[in-house]
Amino acid sequence: MESIVRTLVQIADRQHGHSSTMMTKAETLETVEENDDAWVFTGNGQMVQPAELAEADWNTVGTVRIVPGLVGGL
């Protein structure tokens, strides 16, 4: 029986602050979709697009960080 690979997902948001949980690839992609205005970073600090994350090798992706996108302006 094949084991399900999970990775640490850290989620930061303005409403709840910060949370960390272990998620499968499918759960992580669903969470990214629910936070479509957020920025996503992998364990190496590289910002990735959701499509890139979907194609990533989940055995090597490391920690995934989902953070609110920065908005500039006056």
C-alpha positions as CSV (number, residue, x, y, z in Angstrom):
1,M,0.0,0.0,0.0
2,E,1.4,3.4,-1.0
3,S,1.7,6.0,1.7
4,I,0.2,9.4,1.3
5,V,2.8,12.1,1.2
6,R,2.1,15.2,3.3
7,T,4.0,18.4,3.7
8,L,3.9,21.2,6.2
9,V,1.6,24.1,5.0
10,Q,1.9,27.4,6.8
11,I,-1.0,29.8,6.2
12,A,-0.9,33.5,7.1
13,D,-4.0,35.7,6.8
14,R,-5.2,39.0,8.2
15,Q,-8.2,37.4,10.0
16,H,-6.6,34.5,11.8
17,G,-2.9,35.3,11.9
18,H,-0.9,32.1,11.3
19,S,-1.6,28.4,11.3
20,S,0.4,25.3,10.4
21,T,-0.9,21.9,9.3
22,M,0.2,18.9,7.5
23,M,-1.6,18.5,4.1
24,T,-1.6,16.2,1.1
25,K,-1.0,17.7,-2.3
26,A,-4.7,17.8,-3.1
27,E,-5.5,19.5,0.2
28,T,-2.8,22.1,-0.4
29,L,-3.9,22.9,-3.9
30,E,-7.5,23.3,-2.7
31,T,-6.3,25.7,0.0
32,V,-4.3,27.7,-2.5
33,E,-7.4,27.9,-4.7
34,E,-9.5,29.1,-1.8
35,N,-6.8,31.9,-1.2
36,D,-6.5,32.9,-4.9
37,D,-5.1,36.4,-4.0
38,A,-2.4,35.0,-1.8
39,W,1.3,34.4,-2.7
40,V,2.7,30.9,-2.5
41,F,6.2,30.0,-1.6
42,T,7.9,26.6,-1.4
43,G,10.5,25.4,1.2
44,N,13.4,27.0,-0.7
45,G,11.8,30.4,-0.5
46,Q,10.9,30.4,-4.2
47,M,7.6,32.1,-5.1
48,V,5.5,29.7,-7.3
49,Q,2.3,29.9,-9.3
50,P,-0.5,27.4,-8.4
51,A,0.1,25.6,-11.7
52,E,3.8,25.1,-10.8
53,L,2.9,23.8,-7.4
54,A,0.5,21.3,-9.0
55,E,3.3,20.0,-11.1
56,A,5.8,19.8,-8.3
57,D,7.2,16.5,-7.0
58,W,5.5,16.3,-3.6
59,N,8.4,14.2,-2.2
60,T,10.7,17.2,-2.5
61,V,8.5,20.3,-2.3
62,G,9.2,21.0,1.4
63,T,7.2,23.5,3.4
64,V,4.6,25.5,1.5
65,R,3.8,29.0,2.7
66,I,0.6,30.8,1.8
67,V,0.7,34.5,2.6
68,P,-1.4,37.5,1.7
69,G,-0.2,39.3,-1.4
70,L,1.3,42.7,-0.9
71,V,-0.6,45.6,-2.4
72,G,1.3,48.9,-3.1
73,G,0.0,52.3,-3.8
74,L,-0.9,55.6,-2.1
